[in-house]
Structure formats: structure tokens, C-alpha cells
Amino acid sequence: MSILWSLHLRREAASVPLARRLLLGAMDAAGVDPDISFDLSVALSEACANAVEHGGAASVDGAGGDYRVTAYLDGERCRIEVADSGPGFPAGRARTAARPAAGSAESGRGLCLIEQLADHVHFGNRPGAHGGAVVSFDKILKWREDAPLSVV
């Protein structure tokens, strides 16, 4: 059995804990080890916060004021993707490792934190006229003893 869910969220700070709670609930119901669930939920929060802050301003008709979160738990792996409709990553930055922020900076550590918490991370840009950044990451899952979805 697998779990797939996708959310279309407004670029508002209140959407970040909503996405995190949904992920934690799905992982708890599936029987994922709490430490793995926590790591993925923090990484998701950072990716969502990045989309909220940098995802581009909404136009007069409301386009561009949202972002999408997709999570897929299947077998031994959880894959999460957060895509926005903003300007995307600067050229050359999309497929390279995130650079840590200066020690005195108030922000700029989120992408580095995602890299530390996940097993595989990809920073990219959506193709096409609307563009936008895509942060995708995955992690190998560990299961609780009573997990209904564990791989035997």
C-alpha cells in the first residue's frame, strides 16, 4: 500500500504548519518511525517557508499566490516536492548544493537544513512560461513495530 497526497496552498505563513501536520498525521497512521517523521516534517516546513517567502507575488487575478506540496509514501521511501510560481532559483544554483547563510543572517539556512535532513535533495526550476522553484527531497523510511504499511 502507498499514500499520495497533494495540496494546493496559498502563500501564507499559516499554510506551513498545515502542510506539516498533514504529513505528520499520514506518517503516524502509516507507522513511520517518529524520528524519521520529525526530520521530514522539518524539511517540509523549510521548503514551504521558502515557497511562501520567495514564491512570487500574486497577480491581480490571484495567479501566483500559491504553491503546491506533493508527498508520496511508498515502500521504503517518502518523496516530497514543493513547487511555487515565483522567479525560481538563480541560474547555476538550481542543481547545486545550497550555500549556508552567514552566521549573523536571520534567514537563509532552510535549504541547507533540508540537505542535512533528507537522503536525496534536488533544487530546480519549473519549465515553461510560469516558471517557479521546485524543491524535492526523499528519505528512506524506518517503521514502528506495529506499522500497517511497513515493508516486510
C-alpha positions in Angstrom: 0.0 0.0 0.0 1.1 3.6 -0.6 -0.1 7.1 0.3 -0.1 10.0 -2.1 -1.4 13.4 -1.3 -1.1 16.8 -2.9 -2.0 20.2 -1.5 -2.6 23.5 -3.3 -1.8 26.1 -0.7 -2.0 29.9 -0.5 1.4 31.6 0.0 0.6 32.5 3.6 2.5 31.7 6.7 -0.5 29.7 8.2 -0.1 27.2 5.4 3.2 25.9 6.6 2.1 24.3 9.8 -1.0 22.9 8.0 1.3 21.0 5.5 3.5 19.8 8.3 0.5 18.5 10.4 -0.9 16.6 7.4 2.5 15.0 6.7 2.9 14.0 10.4 -0.6 12.6 10.5 -0.1 10.5 7.4 3.2 9.2 8.6 1.9 8.4 12.0 -1.1 6.5 10.5 1.3 4.6 8.2 3.5 3.6 11.2 6.7 5.6 10.2 9.3 5.9 12.9 8.8 9.2 14.8 12.4 10.4 14.3 12.1 10.0 10.5 8.7 11.7 10.6 10.2 14.6 12.5 13.1 15.0 10.1 10.8 15.0 7.1 8.3 17.4 8.7 11.1 19.9 9.5 12.4 19.6 5.9 8.9 20.2 4.6 8.4 23.2 6.8 11.6 24.7 5.5 10.6 24.1 1.8 7.1 25.5 2.4 8.5 28.6 4.2 10.9 29.1 1.2 7.9 29.0 -1.2 5.9 31.4 1.0 8.7 33.9 1.2 10.2 33.6 -2.3 7.3 32.2 -4.4 6.4 35.4 -6.2 3.7 37.9 -5.7 0.1 37.2 -6.7 -1.2 39.0 -9.8 -4.4 41.0 -9.9 -6.3 37.8 -10.9 -4.8 35.9 -8.0 -2.4 33.8 -10.1 1.0 33.2 -8.5 -0.2 33.5 -4.9 0.0 29.8 -4.2 2.3 26.8 -4.1 1.9 23.0 -4.3 3.1 20.3 -1.9 3.1 16.6 -3.0 4.1 13.8 -0.7 4.3 10.1 -1.7 5.0 7.3 0.8 5.7 4.1 -0.9 7.6 1.1 0.3 10.8 2.2 1.9 10.8 5.8 0.8 9.0 9.1 1.2 9.3 11.6 -1.6 8.2 15.3 -1.1 8.0 18.1 -3.7 7.3 21.7 -3.1 6.7 23.9 -6.2 5.9 27.6 -6.4 5.3 30.0 -9.2 8.0 32.6 -8.3 11.1 33.5 -10.1 12.8 30.2 -9.4 16.4 29.7 -8.4 19.2 31.8 -9.9 20.9 30.3 -12.9 23.6 27.8 -11.8 22.1 27.5 -8.4 19.2 25.1 -9.3 21.2 21.9 -9.4 24.0 22.7 -6.9 24.1 22.4 -3.2 22.7 25.2 -1.1 25.1 27.7 0.3 24.9 28.3 4.0 24.0 31.7 5.2 26.4 33.9 7.2 26.4 33.3 10.9 24.7 36.6 11.6 22.0 36.2 9.0 18.4 36.0 10.2 17.4 33.6 7.4 18.9 31.6 4.6 19.6 28.3 6.3 16.5 26.4 5.2 17.8 24.7 2.0 21.0 23.6 3.9 18.8 22.2 6.6 16.8 20.2 4.1 20.0 18.8 2.7 21.0 17.7 6.2 17.7 16.0 7.0 16.9 14.2 3.7 18.8 11.5 1.9 18.4 13.0 -1.6 17.6 16.6 -2.5 17.1 18.4 -5.8 16.7 22.1 -6.3 15.3 23.0 -9.7 13.1 25.4 -11.7 9.8 24.6 -13.3 10.0 24.7 -17.1 7.7 26.9 -19.1 6.3 30.4 -19.1 5.1 30.4 -15.5 8.4 29.1 -14.0 8.9 28.8 -10.3 11.2 26.9 -8.0 10.9 23.2 -7.2 12.4 21.6 -4.1 12.2 17.9 -4.0 13.7 15.5 -1.4 13.3 12.0 -0.2 14.2 9.8 2.7 14.4 6.1 3.4 11.8 5.2 5.9 12.1 3.2 9.1 9.0 1.7 10.6 7.5 1.2 14.0 6.9 -2.4 15.1 3.1 -2.0 14.7 3.3 -0.3 11.3 0.4 -1.2 8.9 2.4 -0.1 5.8 5.8 -1.4 6.6 7.8 -3.3 4.1 8.3 -6.9 5.2 
